[in-house]
Amino acid sequence: MSAPIRVVVCDDQMLVRTGLVTIIDAQPDMRIVGECGDGRSGVRLVRETAPDVVVMDIRMPLLDGLEATRLLAGAGVSDPVKILVVTTFNLDEYVYEALRAGASGFLLKDAPPDRLLNGIRTVATGAALLDPEVTRRLVGHYAARIRPSPPTPGPTPLTPRELQVLRLVADGLSNSEIAAALVISQETVKTFVSRVLSKLQLRDRVQAVVYAYRHGLVT
């Protein structure tokens, strides 16, 4: 049996945090290694415990989740931590900033427990967690802020097919949806996504979405 996924929960609402901890710690493949109610304590706790995944709220005292995410997973961090941001629809802007800061994905706070648990498992594997519907709302709404004005022209190292896959990823489609749209297998989609990330030197699908909008590849 593989080692359990080690999780830290950072949320300033005690009832919410207690609920998250209870749900997560009850799973045979997960273990809570710490919890805290503010970003500053969260950064210190994560550096001390080196968890596999951090479940991070955005609005917290002393240091918000956005800055905590940047310190733990942002550009220049030698050993970035996998961070799953939890938020609500009315914090879309903060979610986008958190993704740019290095978060591996996000969930809504009212998501059912099984979606939270699946999200933690997904992020722990190194994959990004992007809810397609929310991604379309989120990145689409802030596309003007993401993209330079005017978009920076120039050649792309991607083949036409890879570019097509990148655009579909940026639209929030899952691998199965991309496979159906292009009439190819999911394994082929995974191969194309891996090539896109490698060629563009991107860490995950989150960064691929940001890249696509920033370079005007999607509208």
C-alpha positions as CSV (number, residue, x, y, z in Angstrom):
1,M,0.0,0.0,0.0
2,S,1.4,3.4,-1.0
3,A,2.0,6.1,1.6
4,P,-1.0,8.3,2.4
5,I,-1.3,11.8,0.9
6,R,-0.1,14.2,3.6
7,V,-2.3,17.3,3.7
8,V,-2.2,20.7,5.4
9,V,-5.4,22.7,5.7
10,C,-5.3,26.6,5.9
11,D,-8.6,28.3,6.5
12,D,-9.5,31.0,9.0
13,Q,-13.1,29.8,9.6
14,M,-12.8,27.3,12.3
15,L,-16.0,25.4,11.5
16,V,-15.0,25.1,7.8
17,R,-11.4,24.1,8.7
18,T,-12.7,21.5,11.2
19,G,-15.0,20.0,8.6
20,L,-12.3,19.8,6.0
21,V,-9.9,18.2,8.5
22,T,-12.5,15.7,9.6
23,I,-13.4,14.7,6.0
24,I,-9.8,14.4,4.8
25,D,-8.4,12.6,7.8
26,A,-11.1,10.0,7.6
27,Q,-9.8,8.8,4.3
28,P,-7.5,5.7,4.4
29,D,-5.2,7.2,1.7
30,M,-4.9,10.7,3.3
31,R,-3.4,12.1,6.5
32,I,-3.7,15.6,8.0
33,V,-0.2,16.7,9.1
34,G,-1.3,20.2,10.1
35,E,-3.9,22.9,10.1
36,C,-3.9,26.7,10.7
37,G,-6.1,29.8,10.5
38,D,-3.8,32.4,8.8
39,G,-1.5,32.6,5.9
40,R,1.6,33.4,7.9
41,S,1.2,30.3,10.1
42,G,0.4,28.4,7.0
43,V,3.7,29.2,5.2
44,R,5.6,28.3,8.4
45,L,3.6,25.1,8.9
46,V,4.0,23.9,5.3
47,R,7.8,24.5,5.4
48,E,8.0,22.5,8.6
49,T,5.9,19.6,7.6
50,A,6.5,19.4,3.8
51,P,3.0,18.1,2.9
52,D,2.0,16.6,-0.4
53,V,-1.0,19.0,-0.8
54,V,-2.1,22.2,0.8
55,V,-5.8,23.1,0.9
56,M,-5.7,26.9,1.0
57,D,-8.3,29.5,1.6
58,I,-7.8,32.9,0.0
59,R,-9.1,35.4,2.5
60,M,-7.2,34.9,5.8
61,P,-5.6,37.3,8.3
62,L,-2.0,38.3,8.7
63,L,-1.1,36.9,5.2
64,D,-3.8,36.1,2.6
65,G,-3.9,32.8,0.7
66,L,-2.7,34.5,-2.5
67,E,0.6,35.7,-1.0
68,A,1.0,32.5,0.9
69,T,0.6,30.6,-2.3
70,R,3.2,32.8,-4.1
71,L,5.7,32.1,-1.3
72,L,5.1,28.4,-1.3
73,A,4.6,27.7,-5.0
74,G,5.4,30.8,-7.0
75,A,8.1,31.6,-9.5
76,G,11.6,31.1,-8.1
77,V,10.5,28.7,-5.4
78,S,13.0,25.8,-5.6
79,D,10.6,23.1,-4.3
80,P,7.1,24.3,-5.0
81,V,4.2,22.8,-3.0
82,K,1.0,21.6,-4.6
83,I,-1.7,23.9,-3.5
84,L,-5.5,23.4,-3.9
85,V,-7.3,26.7,-3.5
86,V,-10.8,26.7,-2.1
87,T,-13.1,29.7,-2.8
88,T,-16.5,31.0,-3.8
89,F,-17.8,32.3,-7.1
90,N,-17.6,35.9,-6.0
91,L,-13.8,35.6,-5.5
92,D,-13.1,34.7,-9.2
93,E,-10.5,37.4,-9.5
94,Y,-8.6,36.1,-6.4
95,V,-8.7,32.6,-7.8
96,Y,-7.1,33.6,-11.0
97,E,-4.4,35.5,-9.2
98,A,-3.8,32.4,-7.0
99,L,-3.4,30.2,-10.1
100,R,-0.9,32.7,-11.5
101,A,0.9,32.6,-8.1
102,G,1.4,28.9,-8.5
103,A,-1.7,27.1,-7.2
104,S,-2.3,23.7,-8.9
105,G,-6.1,24.1,-9.0
106,F,-9.2,25.3,-7.2
107,L,-12.6,24.2,-5.9
108,L,-15.7,25.9,-4.7
109,K,-16.3,25.9,-1.0
110,D,-19.7,24.4,-1.5
111,A,-18.3,21.4,-3.5
112,P,-19.4,18.0,-2.2
113,P,-16.9,16.1,-0.1
114,D,-16.2,13.6,-2.8
115,R,-15.1,16.3,-5.2
116,L,-12.8,17.8,-2.6
117,L,-11.2,14.4,-2.0
118,N,-10.9,13.7,-5.7
119,G,-9.3,17.2,-6.1
120,I,-6.7,16.4,-3.4
121,R,-5.9,13.1,-5.1
122,T,-5.7,14.8,-8.5
123,V,-3.4,17.6,-7.4
124,A,-1.2,15.1,-5.5
125,T,-0.4,13.2,-8.7
126,G,0.9,16.4,-10.2
127,A,-2.1,17.1,-12.4
128,A,-4.0,20.4,-12.3
129,L,-7.5,20.6,-11.1
130,L,-9.6,22.9,-13.3
131,D,-13.4,22.7,-13.2
132,P,-14.3,23.4,-16.9
133,E,-17.4,25.5,-16.2
134,V,-15.7,27.7,-13.6
135,T,-12.5,27.9,-15.7
136,R,-14.4,29.3,-18.6
137,R,-16.1,31.9,-16.4
138,L,-12.9,32.7,-14.6
139,V,-10.3,33.0,-17.4
140,G,-12.9,34.3,-19.9
141,H,-13.9,37.1,-17.6
142,Y,-10.3,38.2,-17.0
143,A,-9.0,37.5,-20.5
144,A,-8.4,41.2,-21.1
145,R,-6.2,41.4,-18.1
146,I,-4.3,38.3,-18.9
147,R,-3.6,39.1,-22.5
148,P,-1.1,41.8,-23.4
149,S,-2.4,44.7,-25.4
150,P,-1.8,44.2,-28.3
151,P,-1.0,40.4,-28.2
152,T,2.6,39.7,-28.7
153,P,3.1,38.2,-32.2
154,G,5.7,35.6,-33.0
155,P,6.3,32.0,-34.0
156,T,5.1,29.2,-31.8
157,P,7.1,26.0,-31.3
158,L,3.8,24.0,-31.4
159,T,2.5,22.0,-34.3
160,P,-1.0,22.9,-35.6
161,R,-2.5,19.9,-33.7
162,E,-0.7,20.8,-30.5
163,L,-2.0,24.4,-30.9
164,Q,-5.5,23.0,-31.3
165,V,-5.2,21.0,-28.2
166,L,-3.8,24.0,-26.2
167,R,-6.8,26.0,-27.3
168,L,-9.2,23.3,-26.1
169,V,-7.4,23.1,-22.8
170,A,-7.8,26.8,-22.4
171,D,-11.5,26.5,-23.1
172,G,-11.6,24.3,-20.0
173,L,-12.2,21.0,-21.7
174,S,-11.1,17.8,-20.0
175,N,-9.0,15.1,-21.8
176,S,-12.1,13.1,-22.5
177,E,-13.9,16.1,-24.0
178,I,-10.8,17.0,-26.1
179,A,-10.6,13.4,-27.3
180,A,-14.3,13.4,-28.4
181,A,-13.9,16.8,-30.1
182,L,-10.9,15.7,-32.1
183,V,-11.9,12.1,-32.5
184,I,-8.7,10.8,-31.0
185,S,-8.0,8.6,-27.9
186,Q,-7.5,10.1,-24.4
187,E,-4.0,8.6,-24.4
188,T,-3.2,10.6,-27.5
189,V,-4.6,13.7,-25.9
190,K,-2.4,13.2,-22.9
191,T,0.6,12.9,-25.2
192,F,-0.2,16.1,-26.9
193,V,-0.7,17.9,-23.6
194,S,2.6,16.7,-22.4
195,R,4.3,17.9,-25.5
196,V,2.7,21.3,-25.2
197,L,3.8,21.7,-21.6
198,S,7.3,20.5,-22.5
199,K,7.8,22.8,-25.5
200,L,6.4,25.8,-23.7
201,Q,8.2,25.0,-20.5
202,L,5.0,25.1,-18.5
203,R,4.4,23.2,-15.2
204,D,0.8,22.2,-15.7
205,R,-2.5,22.8,-17.4
206,V,-3.2,25.9,-15.2
207,Q,-0.1,27.6,-16.7
208,A,-1.1,26.4,-20.2
209,V,-4.5,28.2,-19.8
210,V,-2.8,31.4,-18.7
211,Y,-0.3,31.1,-21.5
212,A,-3.0,30.7,-24.2
213,Y,-4.9,33.8,-23.0
214,R,-1.8,35.8,-22.5
215,H,-0.6,35.2,-26.0
216,G,-4.0,35.8,-27.6
217,L,-4.4,32.2,-28.8
218,V,-8.0,32.1,-27.5
219,T,-10.7,34.8,-27.0
